[in-house]
């Protein structure tokens, strides 16, 4: 019985995480969780000397947090242009 509850709970956790990644703030739709997730990923990135990392850090520093022009959209356009 105990094992049958674990996958259901894991599925619920994953579903909640995915929903939080996709759904923005109620007031304006700003993707706060995505922004925090990306910024945390950059903070924990292990290859600090790589060109891509330095480009991401430079562009994150120019992007204000909580701005409708999200740093995610900036990073996506830069990475796709490589």
C-alpha positions as CSV (number, residue, x, y, z in Angstrom):
1,X,0.0,0.0,0.0
2,X,2.7,2.4,0.9
3,X,4.5,2.1,-2.5
4,X,1.3,2.8,-4.4
5,X,1.1,6.2,-2.7
6,X,4.6,7.3,-3.6
7,X,4.3,7.5,-7.4
8,X,1.0,9.4,-7.0
9,X,2.7,11.9,-4.7
10,X,5.7,12.2,-7.0
11,X,3.3,12.8,-9.9
12,X,1.5,15.5,-8.0
13,X,4.8,17.2,-7.1
14,X,6.0,17.1,-10.7
15,X,2.6,18.4,-11.9
16,X,2.7,21.3,-9.4
17,X,6.3,22.1,-10.4
18,X,5.4,22.1,-14.1
19,X,2.3,24.2,-13.5
20,X,4.4,26.7,-11.5
21,X,6.8,26.9,-14.4
22,X,4.1,27.6,-16.9
23,X,1.7,29.8,-15.0
24,X,2.6,33.4,-14.4
25,X,1.7,35.8,-11.7
26,X,-2.1,36.4,-11.5
27,X,-1.8,40.2,-11.7
28,X,0.1,40.4,-14.9
29,X,1.1,37.0,-16.0
30,X,4.8,37.5,-15.3
31,X,6.7,34.2,-15.1
32,X,8.3,34.7,-11.7
33,X,9.1,31.0,-11.1
34,X,10.8,30.7,-14.5
35,X,12.9,33.8,-13.8
36,X,14.0,32.5,-10.4
37,X,14.7,29.1,-11.8
38,X,17.0,30.6,-14.5
39,X,18.8,32.9,-12.2
40,X,19.4,30.1,-9.7
41,X,20.7,27.9,-12.6
42,X,23.2,30.6,-13.6
43,X,24.3,31.0,-10.0
44,X,25.0,27.3,-9.7
45,X,26.6,26.8,-13.1
46,X,29.9,25.0,-12.6
47,X,31.8,26.2,-15.7
48,X,32.3,29.9,-14.8
49,X,35.1,30.4,-17.4
50,X,33.0,29.4,-20.4
51,X,32.0,32.1,-22.9
52,X,28.3,31.1,-22.8
53,X,28.2,31.5,-19.0
54,X,29.9,34.9,-19.2
55,X,27.4,36.1,-21.8
56,X,24.5,34.9,-19.7
57,X,25.8,36.7,-16.6
58,X,26.4,39.9,-18.5
59,X,22.9,39.9,-20.0
60,X,21.3,38.9,-16.7
61,X,23.0,41.9,-15.0
62,X,21.4,44.2,-17.6
63,X,17.9,42.8,-17.2
64,X,15.9,44.0,-14.3
65,X,14.1,41.5,-12.2
66,X,10.3,41.6,-12.5
67,X,10.4,43.2,-15.9
68,X,8.0,42.1,-18.7
69,X,10.9,41.7,-21.0
70,X,12.1,38.6,-19.1
71,X,15.6,37.5,-19.0
72,X,14.4,34.2,-20.3
73,X,13.3,35.7,-23.6
74,X,16.6,37.5,-23.9
75,X,18.6,34.3,-23.2
76,X,16.4,32.2,-25.6
77,X,17.1,34.6,-28.4
78,X,20.8,34.7,-27.7
79,X,21.3,31.0,-27.4
80,X,19.2,30.4,-30.6
81,X,21.4,32.8,-32.5
82,X,24.6,30.8,-31.6
